[in-house]
Amino acid sequence: MEYVKYNPTDEFYKSIVGAVSEDARLCIRLQIHQVVNPSKVTLVVYGDDGFKQEIPMNLDASGDGYDDYIADVQLNKGLYFYYFVMDGVSYERHIGLGEKQRASLFYDNVRPWQLSVYKKKYKTPSWLNKGVMYQVMVDRFCASGDTVPNEDKVMRRWGEQPYFRAENGVVRNRDFFGGNLKGLTGKLDYLASLNVTTLYLNPIFKAYSNHKYDTEDYEIIDPMFGNLDDFTNLCEQANKLGIRVVLDGVFNHVGSSSKYFNREGKYEGGAYNDENSPYRDWFNIRPDGSYECWWNFETLPRLNANSVGAQKYFTGKEGIVRRWLKAGASGWRLDVVDEVADVMLDKIVTAAKREKSDAAIIGEVWEDASNKVDYGARRHYLDGSQLDSVMNYPLMNGIIDFVRDGNEQALSKVVFDIVNNYPSFVRNNLMNILGTHDTVRILTNLAGTRLDNASKEVMASTKLDNAQYEQGVNLLKFAAVLQYTMFGFPCVFYGDEVAMEGYKDPFCRGCYPWGSENKHVLDFYRRLGELRKQSVFSDGDFHELVAERGVYAFERVDTSTATKVIVALNRGHFSYNLNLGDVYEDMLTGRKYNENCNLQPNSYVILIRLHV
């Protein structure tokens, strides 16, 4: 018997699903079985800053053996937690979040639900969640013409394995393959065939390394990638195809060889060697000459977010944020945003929105971004004043757990947290990834030998065998179906759509295999891209339907077009009968289903309701 019922992802129990606007009045409904018969029920709400409010709940209605208790809630912007307390009972009197996201009884140490309250300051760009995003490391995507290496950099043959061995104890990341902006521009038609509407570029500004996260000069394109004209032409040609360009903003640290720090003496002046440098207070340089750097990498000195000079350089009217938006970019993905202090982050967002009101700001956050704590401080990325979106690493992990291991509960838990904790304007704009330049390739992650603690030597020599590759391709389709049909938008890491493999950095950063693509997988991604043209996948409501026995299913509903889609995947060992209640057609195969769908093991469907 369920003694209590409460589900904050169902409007019956919580009138506004997800985070709530500050000016909204929220109705919370709790159902208690009549055998419990409490004398009083109280909703307890509390926050980080010592705030606590006890709200009496009123008996509202009865039916099916349950009494309904309701409370109206209105709160100021902030992060809150809540649970229920019953008086007049002789056993567990607290009601909180239990197993499988269900309401449960607690004696004490009650586990609360989260309630986020936001106040919207900027309008979320309407273009962001349309179509598909595509992530590119420029050096590894496509080469056009001859690239001449500068300094001591090494040019490699296209398709060779990236260097991974240290040189004198240091991994220098100085091998290049010649990919450039002209090559990328020449492949825009290819991206359009995937329904790519947003092109996300890893850093393209002047830097020593091939990954470019050690910026030397934010004002110019790296010469090995091209120049300003190449960039503006890329943006112009992309725009003609309905593709916007988002840049990687590395505003937490620079390269030690940069003109700002200049430890290696490549430029005149610089903070490291000149106490009178205009960049000196950009960094925290200690009396002994040591300095604060990112994760103790001496080649990446960390920026001092409190420096007025640094703030002006990046966020002023003529600053870096606005300069590249003027040049053609449509937004920024902010690298390690959890290490960018609010004093800088707020100015970055303001600068971008002033330059282009529909500029997109996407943050790199690996955890739940709604309640993130960093350096002892609670962040407020999603309170309506900062980020439009975040990289959806939690969903990536949930998809992998389900597709690889059949763990539907892991996926269900992630989905519950996102739906309950995030504002709808963020949830529908989440950057859904299956892998990035920082992770194992999704194909390898799903079917390869797990080498989490292995050496790079082992990772370099370990490839998928034929059976693993075949299994990986099958599982990749499951993962892609989820990535493309969930709330948010899919972001494809270049080459995943043709089944590239590889363990983590640098093996996930290989060259795109032009001429050797897996055309079968590519065709599948193109078909999914076509589905993304339907508004139900970008703006439709989301409701989880099934999470049991290795089966996960949900529906997307677009009331504006009267469109309903059911997505169901079976990674269990037995068939599963899915009750549809209407006539549906599989959007991938064209097969029709009347009232029921018998979902076989290792199968999936994307069903659209037919109007008959």
Disulfide bonds with the S-S distance in Angstrom:
none
